[in-house]
Amino acid sequence: MREKLFFDSIQIGDAVESIPRTITETDIWLFAYLTADFFPLHTDVEFAKRTVFGERIAQGMLVLSVALGMIDQVILSKYDVSSVVAFYGIRDVRFLSAVKIGDTIKARAEVVDKKEKDKRSGVVTYRLTVTNQRDDVVLTAEYSALIQKSPS
């Protein structure tokens, strides 16, 4: 049985790290179809050859979405998350380096802040760091979740 995750039990400095995942051409196309982001830098080989990247790269929002999902998988494997009310927000997203087809990314989320919202819940803020197979930081962001307090 997984431990129940409550606002009260989360500490600043707590961190989780995902297992690595390789970004594929299929990921890029599925994301393009899902979001209508067919920008040619992601989907047109000849266009992308003429850019500073020299080849197609993954959509930044694809990398962000996959990274958040990778963190969620770690949390879901360890905790009963029925106390998590909602994704609360995201800020300061920075796309620092291109992720190319075949790059392998991993994500790390560290608790950097906690604030009570009301009698029943609080907001936990995480710093997300995504790195590639060379340990280059490709993306950073801060995101928050609204989480219930333990019933006392």
C-alpha positions in Angstrom: 0.0 0.0 0.0 1.4 3.4 -1.0 1.8 6.2 1.5 -0.8 8.9 1.3 0.7 12.2 0.2 -0.4 15.3 2.2 0.7 18.9 2.3 1.9 18.5 5.9 4.3 15.6 5.0 6.1 17.4 2.2 9.3 19.2 3.1 11.3 21.9 1.3 14.2 20.1 -0.3 12.3 16.8 -1.0 13.1 15.7 -4.5 12.2 13.1 -7.1 14.1 12.1 -10.2 12.7 10.3 -13.2 14.2 7.5 -15.2 15.6 8.6 -18.6 13.4 8.7 -21.7 14.4 9.1 -25.3 12.5 11.6 -27.4 11.5 10.1 -30.8 10.2 11.4 -34.1 6.9 9.7 -33.2 6.7 11.9 -30.1 7.1 15.0 -32.2 4.5 14.0 -34.7 2.0 12.9 -32.0 2.4 16.1 -30.2 2.0 18.1 -33.4 -1.3 16.3 -34.2 -2.5 16.7 -30.6 -1.7 20.4 -30.4 -1.7 21.6 -34.0 2.0 22.7 -33.5 3.2 21.9 -37.0 5.9 24.6 -36.9 8.4 23.6 -39.6 11.3 23.6 -37.2 9.7 20.4 -35.8 8.2 18.8 -38.8 10.0 19.9 -42.0 13.4 18.3 -42.5 14.5 20.7 -45.3 13.3 23.8 -43.4 15.1 22.6 -40.2 18.4 22.0 -42.0 18.5 25.8 -42.8 18.1 26.8 -39.1 20.7 27.3 -36.4 19.9 23.8 -35.2 20.6 22.1 -38.5 17.9 19.5 -37.9 14.4 19.1 -36.5 14.0 19.6 -32.7 11.3 18.7 -30.3 8.6 21.3 -29.4 9.5 23.0 -26.2 6.1 22.3 -24.8 6.5 18.6 -25.7 9.6 18.5 -23.6 7.9 20.2 -20.7 4.8 18.0 -20.9 6.9 14.8 -21.1 9.1 15.9 -18.2 6.1 16.7 -16.0 4.6 13.3 -16.9 7.9 11.6 -16.0 7.9 13.2 -12.6 4.2 12.2 -12.1 5.1 8.6 -12.8 7.6 8.6 -10.0 5.2 10.2 -7.6 2.4 7.8 -8.6 4.6 4.8 -8.1 5.4 5.9 -4.5 2.3 7.6 -3.2 -1.4 7.5 -3.0 -2.1 10.9 -4.6 -5.9 11.1 -3.8 -5.1 14.2 -1.7 -3.7 16.1 -4.7 -6.4 18.6 -5.7 -5.0 20.1 -8.9 -2.1 21.4 -10.9 -2.0 25.0 -9.6 0.3 26.8 -12.1 3.6 27.1 -13.8 6.0 30.0 -14.2 9.5 30.9 -15.3 9.7 28.2 -17.9 13.0 28.5 -19.8 14.0 26.4 -22.8 17.7 26.5 -22.5 18.9 24.0 -25.1 17.3 22.2 -28.1 16.1 18.6 -27.6 16.7 16.7 -30.8 15.3 13.4 -32.1 17.2 10.7 -30.2 18.1 12.8 -27.2 17.4 11.2 -23.9 16.1 13.4 -21.2 15.5 13.0 -17.4 13.6 15.2 -15.0 14.2 16.2 -11.4 11.6 18.1 -9.3 12.6 19.6 -5.9 10.3 21.2 -3.4 11.3 24.9 -3.1 8.3 26.4 -1.4 5.1 25.6 0.6 2.3 28.0 1.5 -0.9 27.3 3.3 -3.9 28.3 1.2 -6.8 27.6 3.6 -7.8 25.3 6.5 -7.8 22.3 4.2 -5.0 22.7 1.7 -1.7 24.3 0.7 0.3 25.0 -2.4 3.6 23.2 -2.9 6.0 24.7 -5.5 8.6 22.5 -7.3 11.7 23.5 -9.3 11.8 21.3 -12.4 15.1 20.7 -14.1 15.3 18.7 -17.3 18.7 17.4 -18.5 19.8 15.5 -21.6 22.2 12.5 -22.0 25.2 14.9 -21.6 23.8 16.3 -18.4 23.2 19.7 -20.2 20.2 21.5 -18.6 17.7 21.8 -21.4 14.7 23.2 -19.5 13.9 24.7 -16.1 10.5 25.8 -14.6 8.7 26.2 -11.4 5.3 24.6 -11.0 2.8 24.2 -8.2 0.3 21.8 -7.0 -2.7 22.3 -4.6 -2.6 19.5 -2.0 -4.9 18.7 0.9 -3.6 18.8 4.5 -3.8 15.6 6.5 -7.1 15.2 8.4 -6.4 15.6 12.1 
